[in-house]
Amino acid sequence: MCSSDLVIVAMRPKQWLKNVLVFAAPAAAGVLGHTRDLVEALVAFVAFCLAASGTYLLNDAADVESDRRHPTKRFRPIAAGEVSVSTARGVGVVLLLAAFGVGFLTGWRLPIVVLTYLVLTTTYSLWGKRVPVLDLGMVAAGFVLRTVAGAVAVDVPISVWFFIVASFGSLFVVAGKRHSEMVELGEDSARVRSTLGAYSPSFLAYVCSVSTGVTLMGYCLWAFEKAQGQGGFPWVEVSIVPFVLAVLRYAFIRSEDTRLNSSHGYIS
């Protein structure tokens, strides 16, 4: 594999799927059928793909030593020595500048959201990831900013309930990932990620339970508020069913991962 291909791998294009969240607010507002709104949402998607890849490169360059001790992260191109730290930093800076520039295609508000995301991720990398609880909130905030980016790019309002769903849904996902990581790494978890040494499985399970409950309640209230005054088939209310099933499915997958890792002796 050539060096350019390895840089692309280090950019983690598979993670761009997370940026689909920029379409959430425009979709909820029902404006994606308009060509201009769809194009502006796509611009926000591209901007966040560039920003995310830039931060991945910079974070991996900063965390290269700890990643080399991780059972899976050690195979990443930078940790494996296939992409130099200097190259990662140079390409990362270029991508961040490109993300900021692309954001101006929709006006001045999207670049502010992108800049906020960059400040958040930088602060997380330099300090926040070592502070228990705060690290969960900061990672979740990164997901929430994606939904905000889509809203400001297309210029649609975000309802209070939608924001609650996005916030606590993100916290649910982040806490679930941390719990799985703790189980997978076992006794090495604190050495790889310092905050995992401060958490207990019961605490992360508690965070998942609370955030799940608030997410489901928030979505139900949003759906019924959205459906007020609308005639015809209750599509919005019916969407509660697949949403709840999707959340429960994610929780089931996480619990299965935990059970399998525990049965293989990854935790004592």
N, C-alpha and C positions, 0 to 999 in steps of 0.2 A: 504494500500500500504506500503510495507516494505521500510526501509531507503535507501537501495541500489537502489530501483526503483525510489525513489524520487530524488536521486542524478543524475540518468540518465535523469529524466525529467528536472532537473535544468541545465543539459548540453545542453538542447535544440536540440535534434537530428533532429527535423523538420527543423531547420535552416541550416542543412548540405546541403540542396538543393542549397544554394548560392555557395557552393564550386564546383558545376558543371562547374563553370567558368574556372576551371583549364584545362578543355578539349577544351576551345574555340580556343586557338592558335594552338594546334596540329590538331584540326579538320579543321581549316582554311588552314593549311599547307597540309592537306590530308594524314597524316601519321598514323592515328589511326588504319588503316588496318594492320599495322605491329605489330606483337605480342609484341616485346620488347618495342616499343613506347607506346603501350596501357598500358602495365604493369607499365612503368615509370609514365605515366599520372595518373594511379590509385594510385601509391605511393604518388604523390603530393596531390591527393584528400584526402587520409587518413591523411597525415600530416596536411593539413589545417583543416580537421574535428577535429582532436585532439587539434590543436592550437586554433581554434574558441571556442570549448567547454571549454577549459582552461580559455580563456579570459572572457567568459560569466560568469563562476563561480567566478572569481576574481572580475569582475566588479559588479556583483550582490551582492557580499559580501561587496564591498565598498559603493554601493549605496542603501543599505538595507533600510535606513530611508526614502529616497526620494521615493523609490519604494513602500513603504507602503502607501504613499499618492496618488499613481497613481491608476486610476480606474480599470486597468487590471493587471498591473505589481504586485500589492499587492497580487495576487493569486499565484505568483511564489513561489516555495518551500522555498527559502531562506527568502524572504520577509514575507512569511506566518509563518515562524518559524519552518517549517517541516524539514529543513536541517540547521544545525548550521553554523554560519559564519566560525568557525575554520575548520570544515569539508570541506566546500566549498573551502577555501583557500588551504588546504592540497591537495585535489584532483586536484584543478586547477593547482598547481605547478607541480604535477606529469604528468598531461596531456601535459603541455607545454614542459617539458623535453622529453617526449615521442615523441612529434611532431618534435622536433629538431633532435632527434636520427633517426627517420624514414626517415627524409629528406636525410640523408647520404647514403641511399640505392641507390640514383641516382647520387651521386657525392657530390661535395662541394658547388655547386651554389644554389641548392634548400634550404639547411639549412640557407644560407645567406638571402634568400627571406623570409623564415619563421621567422628568427630573426628580420628582418626589420619589418615584420608584428607585431611581439610581441612588439617591441619598439614603433611602431606607436599606437597600441591599448592601451598600457600602458600610453603613453604621452597623448592620447586622454582622457583616464579615469581620469588622475590626473590633467590635465590642459586644454587641447584643447576643451573639450566639453562645456566649459564656455565662449569660445571666438567666437562671431558671425562670420559667413562666414567661418572662419577657421575650425569650427566643420563640416561644410558641406564637405569641401575639404578633411578632414582627414578620414571621413567615406567613401567617394567615393574612396579615395586612397586604402582603405582596399579591395575593390572590384577589383581595378586595379591590386593589388599585386597578387590576385588569378590568373588572366590571365597571369601575368609574371611568376608565379610559374610553370604553365603548360608548358610554352615555354622553361624555363631553364631546367626543368626536362627531357624533350624530346629532347632538344637542337635544337630548330627551331627558326628562326629569327622572330621578330615581326615588321611588316611593320608600317610606320608612320601613315597611315590611320587607321590601326587596333587599334593602341594605342590611337588615337584620339577618335575612336568610343567607346572603352572601358572606357576611362576617362570621356567623356561627357555623355555617357549613364549611367554611375554610378552616376554622379552628378544629372542627371535627376531623377533617382530613389530616391536618398536621399532627394532631395528637395521636391519631391512629397510626401514622407513619412512624412517629417516635416510639410508640409502644412496640411495633413490629421490629424496629431497629434494635431496641433494648433486648428483645427476646433473641434476635438473630446473633447479636454480638456477645451476649452473655456477660461473662466477667470482664471482657475487654471493652465493654460499652463506654465506660467512663474514660478510658484511655483514648478512645477514638473521638468521642464527643463528650466534653466535660459535663454538660448539663444532664446527661443521662445518668451520671453518678448521683445527682441530686434528686432525681425522680424515683418514685416507686411505681411498680405496675398498677397498683390500686389507684394511685393519684391520676395517672394517665387514663385509666379506665373511667374514673370519675369525670375527668374533663370531656371524654368522649360521650359519656351519658348525658351530661348537662348540655353540651353543644348540640347533640342530636335532638334532644327534646325541644330546645329553643328553635332549631332550624325547622323542624316539622311543624311546630305551632306557628312560626312566622310565615311559612309557605301557605298553610291553610288560611290564615287571616288575610294574606295578600291575595290569594285566589278568590275568596269570597268578596273582598273589597273590589277587586278588578271586575268581578261578574255583576256587580250591582248595576241595574238599569239595562242590562243586555238581555235581549230576547233570544229565541232559538235554542239550539242544543247547548247544554251547559259544558262546553269544552274546557273552560278554565277550571271549573270545579272538579271535573273528571280527571284533570291532569294531576290532582292530588295523589291518585292511586299509583301511577307509575313513578311519581317522585318519591313517595314513601318506600316503594319497593326497591328503587335504585339505592336509596340511603341504607336500607336494611341489607341489601345485597353487598354493598361495600363493607358494612360492618361484619357480615358473615365471612367474607373473604379474609378480612383482617384477623378474625378470630380463628379461622382455619389455619392461617399462616402461623399464628401464635401456638396453636395446639401441635402442629407438625414439628415446628422448631423445638418446642418443649419436649416432645416425645423422642426427638433425636439427640437430646442431651445438651442443647444449647444453653439451657438455664438450669440452675441447681434447685 
